[in-house]
Amino acid sequence: MTQAQLLEILGYVASVLVAVSLMMRSILRLRVINLIGAVCFTVYGVLISAYPVAAVNGVIALINVYFLFQMTRAREHFVLAEVRPISDYLAQFLKFYAGEIRRFQPDFTHDPARAQFVFFILRDMVPAGLVILEPRAAGSAWVTLDFVTPAYRDFRVADFLFRRNTAAFRAKGLTTLHSAPGTPQHEAYLRRLGFVAANGAYRYDLAAG
């Protein structure tokens, strides 16, 4: 493969990365992918002596670095807010995000008549996630829904809920959570959280969380 062909591939890769970044719903992912694309374009511009292209994309890369640095330093405020299963807001939230919920937990259905605990996770007072637990055996509950809105899928909501705020669940008398695998993406998310596969489902020990 010639040098010219390699440069052409680099240009295409940079273009694809920038285009893909604009399709990201998560601001964090958008910034990271756009940064990589801008760096590739900067290198591409230097190598083909297109210095205006290199300069513009170098500035874009620095802007992305700045905002990523600000995002990592930001101290966000998380709150766990419990609502009733018959809450009108809950019903509207589930209706609005029905398509997104089906992407990860296609078997989820909400029945307000069932015994359950419903918590919204507020991130800087904006509803960023929702978890619904159905108590089963003594001390255990099934996570029938664990959903994070598209703009906040950077794992901070999950970290707050399952690692830093387990006392809220233990206050309900829960020591163990169980979850169905859901889609492959949701199953990977459960594994990352520390859920352990058991009998076709996943288990999480709150006492150790």
C-alpha positions as a Python dict, from the first residue, in 0.01 Angstrom:
ca = {
    (1, 'M'): (0, 0, 0),
    (2, 'T'): (142, 337, -104),
    (3, 'Q'): (185, 642, 119),
    (4, 'A'): (-83, 824, -80),
    (5, 'Q'): (-331, 543, -13),
    (6, 'L'): (-250, 547, 359),
    (7, 'L'): (-311, 921, 372),
    (8, 'E'): (-640, 878, 191),
    (9, 'I'): (-748, 612, 443),
    (10, 'L'): (-650, 844, 730),
    (11, 'G'): (-867, 1118, 580),
    (12, 'Y'): (-1163, 883, 548),
    (13, 'V'): (-1119, 756, 905),
    (14, 'A'): (-1111, 1113, 1035),
    (15, 'S'): (-1426, 1201, 839),
    (16, 'V'): (-1612, 894, 966),
    (17, 'L'): (-1514, 964, 1327),
    (18, 'V'): (-1638, 1323, 1310),
    (19, 'A'): (-1964, 1212, 1147),
    (20, 'V'): (-2017, 935, 1405),
    (21, 'S'): (-1950, 1175, 1692),
    (22, 'L'): (-2242, 1392, 1580),
    (23, 'M'): (-2475, 1094, 1617),
    (24, 'M'): (-2385, 1035, 1982),
    (25, 'R'): (-2656, 1115, 2236),
    (26, 'S'): (-2408, 1114, 2519),
    (27, 'I'): (-2213, 1441, 2535),
    (28, 'L'): (-1913, 1256, 2678),
    (29, 'R'): (-1899, 1011, 2387),
    (30, 'L'): (-1952, 1294, 2139),
    (31, 'R'): (-1655, 1486, 2281),
    (32, 'V'): (-1423, 1183, 2293),
    (33, 'I'): (-1498, 1059, 1941),
    (34, 'N'): (-1490, 1410, 1798),
    (35, 'L'): (-1152, 1465, 1967),
    (36, 'I'): (-1008, 1152, 1804),
    (37, 'G'): (-1148, 1259, 1467),
    (38, 'A'): (-1004, 1610, 1503),
    (39, 'V'): (-661, 1472, 1595),
    (40, 'C'): (-670, 1244, 1289),
    (41, 'F'): (-765, 1541, 1068),
    (42, 'T'): (-483, 1748, 1220),
    (43, 'V'): (-227, 1479, 1138),
    (44, 'Y'): (-381, 1435, 793),
    (45, 'G'): (-360, 1810, 725),
    (46, 'V'): (5, 1828, 829),
    (47, 'L'): (103, 1525, 620),
    (48, 'I'): (-58, 1661, 302),
    (49, 'S'): (62, 2017, 377),
    (50, 'A'): (-295, 2142, 410),
    (51, 'Y'): (-207, 2363, 705),
    (52, 'P'): (-544, 2545, 733),
    (53, 'V'): (-710, 2204, 775),
    (54, 'A'): (-454, 2107, 1038),
    (55, 'A'): (-490, 2439, 1222),
    (56, 'V'): (-871, 2435, 1238),
    (57, 'N'): (-884, 2076, 1356),
    (58, 'G'): (-604, 2134, 1604),
    (59, 'V'): (-815, 2409, 1760),
    (60, 'I'): (-1120, 2178, 1761),
    (61, 'A'): (-913, 1911, 1936),
    (62, 'L'): (-803, 2161, 2204),
    (63, 'I'): (-1165, 2272, 2255),
    (64, 'N'): (-1269, 1909, 2307),
    (65, 'V'): (-983, 1854, 2552),
    (66, 'Y'): (-1090, 2164, 2748),
    (67, 'F'): (-1453, 2058, 2778),
    (68, 'L'): (-1360, 1698, 2863),
    (69, 'F'): (-1137, 1833, 3140),
    (70, 'Q'): (-1424, 2047, 3268),
    (71, 'M'): (-1658, 1746, 3261),
    (72, 'T'): (-1418, 1533, 3465),
    (73, 'R'): (-1380, 1809, 3725),
    (74, 'A'): (-1750, 1888, 3756),
    (75, 'R'): (-1902, 1786, 4088),
    (76, 'E'): (-2252, 1674, 4009),
    (77, 'H'): (-2534, 1646, 4258),
    (78, 'F'): (-2720, 1312, 4268),
    (79, 'V'): (-3047, 1251, 4449),
    (80, 'L'): (-3255, 935, 4479),
    (81, 'A'): (-3625, 1028, 4473),
    (82, 'E'): (-3887, 762, 4549),
    (83, 'V'): (-4227, 793, 4382),
    (84, 'R'): (-4546, 591, 4398),
    (85, 'P'): (-4600, 323, 4132),
    (86, 'I'): (-4921, 505, 4032),
    (87, 'S'): (-4742, 838, 3982),
    (88, 'D'): (-4864, 1030, 3676),
    (89, 'Y'): (-4510, 1150, 3610),
    (90, 'L'): (-4384, 790, 3614),
    (91, 'A'): (-4649, 689, 3361),
    (92, 'Q'): (-4555, 977, 3129),
    (93, 'F'): (-4183, 903, 3166),
    (94, 'L'): (-4232, 536, 3076),
    (95, 'K'): (-4447, 632, 2778),
    (96, 'F'): (-4196, 886, 2648),
    (97, 'Y'): (-3900, 648, 2675),
    (98, 'A'): (-4085, 328, 2579),
    (99, 'G'): (-3878, 276, 2264),
    (100, 'E'): (-3546, 328, 2443),
    (101, 'I'): (-3649, 95, 2725),
    (102, 'R'): (-3732, -181, 2475),
    (103, 'R'): (-3380, -151, 2330),
    (104, 'F'): (-3227, -282, 2654),
    (105, 'Q'): (-3506, -455, 2847),
    (106, 'P'): (-3761, -564, 2588),
    (107, 'D'): (-3959, -778, 2834),
    (108, 'F'): (-4035, -491, 3073),
    (109, 'T'): (-4398, -412, 3148),
    (110, 'H'): (-4522, -183, 3421),
    (111, 'D'): (-4810, -291, 3642),
    (112, 'P'): (-4876, -28, 3913),
    (113, 'A'): (-5078, -282, 4109),
    (114, 'R'): (-4772, -497, 4184),
    (115, 'A'): (-4570, -441, 4501),
    (116, 'Q'): (-4263, -242, 4400),
    (117, 'F'): (-4019, 32, 4489),
    (118, 'V'): (-3978, 307, 4227),
    (119, 'F'): (-3683, 545, 4236),
    (120, 'F'): (-3589, 829, 4003),
    (121, 'I'): (-3222, 926, 3997),
    (122, 'L'): (-3190, 1304, 3970),
    (123, 'R'): (-2863, 1439, 3835),
    (124, 'D'): (-2831, 1808, 3913),
    (125, 'M'): (-3208, 1784, 3971),
    (126, 'V'): (-3273, 1650, 3619),
    (127, 'P'): (-3434, 1301, 3592),
    (128, 'A'): (-3143, 1097, 3454),
    (129, 'G'): (-3250, 743, 3543),
    (130, 'L'): (-3522, 520, 3677),
    (131, 'V'): (-3507, 193, 3868),
    (132, 'I'): (-3804, -25, 3962),
    (133, 'L'): (-3763, -307, 4215),
    (134, 'E'): (-4014, -580, 4291),
    (135, 'P'): (-3963, -749, 4630),
    (136, 'R'): (-3983, -1126, 4609),
    (137, 'A'): (-3836, -1351, 4878),
    (138, 'A'): (-3730, -1204, 5211),
    (139, 'G'): (-3445, -960, 5161),
    (140, 'S'): (-3438, -986, 4782),
    (141, 'A'): (-3593, -801, 4490),
    (142, 'W'): (-3595, -817, 4111),
    (143, 'V'): (-3476, -517, 3916),
    (144, 'T'): (-3760, -508, 3664),
    (145, 'L'): (-3631, -185, 3515),
    (146, 'D'): (-3295, -9, 3530),
    (147, 'F'): (-3298, 271, 3274),
    (148, 'V'): (-3079, 575, 3213),
    (149, 'T'): (-3179, 849, 2970),
    (150, 'P'): (-2959, 877, 2658),
    (151, 'A'): (-2784, 1200, 2759),
    (152, 'Y'): (-2652, 1051, 3084),
    (153, 'R'): (-2513, 712, 2980),
    (154, 'D'): (-2163, 763, 3114),
    (155, 'F'): (-2201, 513, 3403),
    (156, 'R'): (-2215, 782, 3673),
    (157, 'V'): (-2583, 718, 3742),
    (158, 'A'): (-2520, 344, 3780),
    (159, 'D'): (-2218, 408, 4002),
    (160, 'F'): (-2426, 630, 4230),
    (161, 'L'): (-2718, 390, 4242),
    (162, 'F'): (-2551, 53, 4290),
    (163, 'R'): (-2216, 138, 4446),
    (164, 'R'): (-2249, 459, 4646),
    (165, 'N'): (-2614, 453, 4751),
    (166, 'T'): (-2695, 94, 4843),
    (167, 'A'): (-2804, 212, 5190),
    (168, 'A'): (-3131, 329, 5034),
    (169, 'F'): (-3205, -29, 4924),
    (170, 'R'): (-3093, -180, 5251),
    (171, 'A'): (-3328, 61, 5429),
    (172, 'K'): (-3608, -123, 5247),
    (173, 'G'): (-3486, -452, 5397),
    (174, 'L'): (-3312, -563, 5077),
    (175, 'T'): (-2979, -744, 5076),
    (176, 'T'): (-2980, -900, 4728),
    (177, 'L'): (-3093, -782, 4385),
    (178, 'H'): (-3169, -1001, 4085),
    (179, 'S'): (-3203, -902, 3721),
    (180, 'A'): (-3289, -1070, 3393),
    (181, 'P'): (-3008, -1042, 3134),
    (182, 'G'): (-3207, -828, 2890),
    (183, 'T'): (-3028, -755, 2563),
    (184, 'P'): (-2655, -824, 2515),
    (185, 'Q'): (-2583, -454, 2586),
    (186, 'H'): (-2777, -468, 2912),
    (187, 'E'): (-2609, -793, 3010),
    (188, 'A'): (-2266, -634, 2956),
    (189, 'Y'): (-2379, -340, 3171),
    (190, 'L'): (-2483, -577, 3453),
    (191, 'R'): (-2145, -751, 3444),
    (192, 'R'): (-1964, -418, 3457),
    (193, 'L'): (-2167, -323, 3765),
    (194, 'G'): (-2067, -642, 3943),
    (195, 'F'): (-2380, -852, 3897),
    (196, 'V'): (-2292, -1221, 3888),
    (197, 'A'): (-2458, -1475, 3659),
    (198, 'A'): (-2671, -1727, 3850),
    (199, 'N'): (-2933, -1969, 3714),
    (200, 'G'): (-3003, -1777, 3395),
    (201, 'A'): (-3026, -1441, 3572),
    (202, 'Y'): (-2789, -1201, 3749),
    (203, 'R'): (-2740, -1145, 4123),
    (204, 'Y'): (-2596, -848, 4314),
    (205, 'D'): (-2511, -856, 4684),
    (206, 'L'): (-2602, -521, 4837),
    (207, 'A'): (-2416, -597, 5156),
    (208, 'A'): (-2095, -596, 4954),
    (209, 'G'): (-2201, -312, 4728),
}
